[in-house]
Amino acid sequence: MEDLVQNVTFSGEDWALEEVTHARYEDCAFHDVDWSEARLNGCVFSHCTFGGVRFNAAVVENTAILHSTFRKCSFFDTTLTDCKLTGTQFLDCGLRPLTVVGGDWAYVALRGQNLAGAKLRGLRLREADLTGADLTRADLRDADLAYARLKETRLDGADLRGADLDGIALREVDLRGARIDLAQAGFFAAAHGAIVSP
């Protein structure tokens, strides 16, 4: 049976190196909590707020963080494996270096965030808001970017081969220096008015 915690505010807690399994938090707030090198497995955070929380070198697996907000949190050397972050937003967070292995980040808001060099291969980012984000040299191969917002997103050196770009306003995307496959090249050319023919 999962432990359920509701409407609780945690402030200044030192949970470094803790192991948390199958805990559930709803409508909770975490302020200046240290979760460095902690392991979270199978947990659920719903409608929670995180302010100044340190997840440095933490390992987060099979965890759902739904419709929550991270503000000024640190994810230095954090690993997120098969996590679901639907509807969650990141504001002024430190996300480098960050390792992401699989997962569902649909509807996530990462506006203006620095994800340079991030390994996001195969990640579901459907309808994510990446407006103004820095994805320089990011690995986005085979990612689901359908209907994502990429206006003013930095993609120089990013690898987009195999990514699903369905529904993206391609005319707003600056692809200079990005790696794309032939099929994607045809879509971008057509979006800019070219007539693509064999």
N, C-alpha and C positions, 0 to 999 in steps of 0.2 A: 504494500500500500504506500503510495507516495505521500510525503509530508506536504501539507498545504499551509502556506503562510500568506496572509492577506492583510493589506492596509497597514504595513509596518514600515517604519523608517529606520534604516541602519546608518549610523554615522561614525566614521573614524575606526571602524572595526579592523582588526588585524587577522585576516583569514589566509595569510600567505601559507603555502604548502598544504592547505586543507584539501581533503577529498570529499566532494559533494556528489551524491548519487541519487537520482530520481526525486529531487526536491522540486516543489512547485511554489512559485511566488506570483501573486496576483496583486496589482495595484500597489506595489511596494516601491520604496525609494532607497537608493544606495548612494551615500555621499562620502567621498574620501575613503572608501573602503580599499584595503590592500588585498587583492586576490593573486598576488604574484606567485608564480610557480604552482598555483593550485590546479587541481584536476576536477572538472565538472563533467559528469557523464549522465545523460538521460534526463536532464533537468528541463523545466519549463518556466520561462519568465513571461508573463503576459501583462501588458499595459504598465510596465515598470519604468522608472527613470534612474539613470546612472550619471552621477556628476563627480568628476575627478577620480573615478575608480581606476585602479592599476591592475591590469590583467597581464603584466609583463611576464613572458615565458610561461604563461598558463596554457594548459591543454584542455580544450573544450570539445567534447564529442557528443554526437547524437542529441544535441540540446536545441530547444526551440526558444527563440527570443522574439516574441510577437508584439507588434505595435508598441514598441518601447523606444526610448530615447537615450542615446549616449551623448553626453556633453563633456568635452575636455577630458576624455578618458584615454588611457595609454594602453596600446596593444603591442608593445615592443616584443618581437620574437614570439608572439602568440600563435598557436596552431588551432584552427577551427576545422573540425572534421565532421562532415555530414550534418551540418547544423542548418536549422530553418530560421531565417530572420525576416519573415514576411512583414512588410509595413514598418520596419524599424528605421530610425534615422540616426545618422552620425553627424554631430556638430563639433567642429574644431577638435577632432580627435587625432591622436598620433597612431597611424596605422602602418608604420614601417619599422622593421620588416615584418610582414604578416604572411603566414602560410595558410592557405585555404584548400582543403581537400574535399571536393564535392559539396553538395548542399543546395539549398533553395533560398536565394536572396531576392525573390520576386518583390517588387514594389518598395525595395529599400531606397532610402534617400541618402546619397553620398555627395551632395552638392559641394563643389569646391574642395573636396578631400584629396589628400596626396596619397595616391596608390602607385606611385612610380615603381616599376619593377615587380609589382605584385604578381603572384602566380595564381591566376583565377581560371585556369583551364577547366572547361566543362561545367563551370558554375552557372546555375540558373539565375540570371539577372533580368528576367522578363519584367518589363515596365518599370525598371529601376530608374531613378533620377540621378544621372551622372553629370548633370550640367556643371561645366566649369571644373570638373575633376581632373587631376593629373594622372593619366594612365600611361605616361611615358614608359616605354619598354615593358609594359605589362603583358603577360601571357594570357590571352583571351581565346586561345584556340578552342573550337567546339563549344564555346559558351553560348547560352541562350540569351541573346540581347534583344529579342523581339520587342518592339514598341518602347525600347528604352530611350531616354532623353540624353542626347549626346551633344547638345549645343555648347560650343566653346570648350569642349572636352579636349585635352591634350592627348594625342595618340601617336606622337612621333616615336618610332621604334617599337610600337605595340604590334603584337602578332594576332591578327583577327581571322586567320585562316580557319575555315570550317564553322565559324560563328554564325548563328542565326540572326540575320539583320532585318527580318521581316517587320514591316510597319515603322521603320525608323525614317525620320525626315532626313534622307541622305544628302539633300542640298545644304543642310546646316552643318554637316560633319566635315571637319578638316582632316583629310587622310594623308597629308604630306609626311612621308617617312614611315607610314604604317605598312605592314605586310598583309596582303589580302590574296585570296585565290582567284582563279579566272572567272568563276561564276559571280563572285562578288564584284569583280571589276566591271562585268557587264551591267550589273544593277546600278553601280555608281555612274557609269557612263550614261545610261538611259535616264537617270535622275537629273543629269546635267544637260539633257537635251540631245545627246548623241543618238544616232540610229545604229544599233548594234546588229550586225549581220555576219553570217559565216563567210 
